[in-house]
Amino acid sequence: MITREGDRLLVQGPVTIGTVSALLEQVRSLLAQGVAVLDFGSVTEVDSSAVALALECLREARARELALSLTNLPEAMTNLAELYAVSELLQSGPA
């Protein structure tokens, strides 16, 4: 689930293969409303889908000419990003 607080989107619960499609649809609709931060601080579980979600959100934001920062990435997610050699792509600036 994703909720909005001001210009921040809060990702909550698991971000896995079973939830990522619905989460991506939520992000796409909320990006159109103008957000600046995607906060993973309330995520409870991740798999490689979480990395894919983050990358796709950054791509969507760039396509819409929006600046989007990622924050509070779970350790497991950063470990997966390092494993797949994409950790630099998730470094989108301070939030």
C-alpha positions in Angstrom: 0.0 0.0 0.0 1.1 3.5 -0.7 -0.1 6.6 1.1 0.6 10.2 0.4 1.8 12.8 3.0 2.4 16.1 1.3 5.0 15.6 -1.4 6.1 12.2 0.1 4.8 8.7 -0.9 5.0 6.2 1.9 5.4 2.6 0.8 4.0 0.2 3.4 4.0 -3.5 3.9 5.6 -6.1 1.6 7.1 -5.1 -1.8 7.3 -8.5 -3.5 6.4 -10.1 -6.7 2.8 -10.5 -5.4 2.4 -6.8 -4.6 4.6 -4.9 -7.0 2.1 -4.5 -9.9 -0.5 -2.8 -7.6 2.1 -0.6 -6.0 3.4 0.5 -9.4 -0.1 1.5 -10.5 -0.5 3.5 -7.3 2.8 5.3 -7.8 2.0 6.1 -11.4 -1.3 7.8 -10.5 0.2 9.6 -7.5 3.3 10.9 -9.5 0.9 12.8 -11.7 -0.1 14.8 -8.6 3.5 15.9 -8.0 5.5 14.1 -5.4 9.2 14.4 -4.6 10.0 11.5 -2.3 9.4 7.8 -2.3 9.8 6.6 1.3 10.4 2.9 1.9 10.6 3.2 5.7 7.5 1.2 6.4 8.3 -1.7 4.1 8.1 -5.1 5.9 9.5 -7.5 3.2 11.3 -7.2 -0.1 12.5 -9.3 -2.9 14.0 -8.2 -6.2 10.7 -6.7 -7.2 11.4 -3.9 -4.8 14.5 -2.9 -6.7 12.6 -3.1 -10.0 9.8 -0.9 -8.5 12.3 1.7 -7.3 14.0 1.8 -10.7 10.7 2.0 -12.6 9.5 4.8 -10.3 12.6 6.8 -11.0 12.2 6.2 -14.8 8.6 7.3 -14.7 9.5 10.4 -12.8 12.2 11.3 -15.2 9.8 10.8 -18.1 7.5 13.3 -16.5 10.4 15.6 -15.8 9.9 15.3 -12.0 12.7 15.0 -9.4 12.1 12.0 -7.3 14.3 10.9 -4.4 14.3 7.5 -2.7 14.6 7.3 1.1 14.8 4.8 3.9 15.6 1.8 1.6 15.6 -1.4 3.6 19.0 -3.1 4.0 17.8 -6.1 2.1 16.8 -3.9 -0.8 20.2 -2.2 -0.9 21.9 -5.6 -0.7 19.9 -6.8 -3.7 20.7 -3.6 -5.6 24.4 -4.2 -4.9 24.1 -7.8 -6.0 22.5 -6.7 -9.3 25.1 -3.9 -9.7 22.4 -1.2 -9.8 22.9 0.4 -6.4 24.2 3.6 -8.0 20.9 4.1 -9.8 19.0 4.1 -6.5 21.2 7.0 -5.2 18.8 9.7 -6.4 19.8 12.3 -3.8 18.8 13.4 -0.3 15.2 13.3 0.8 
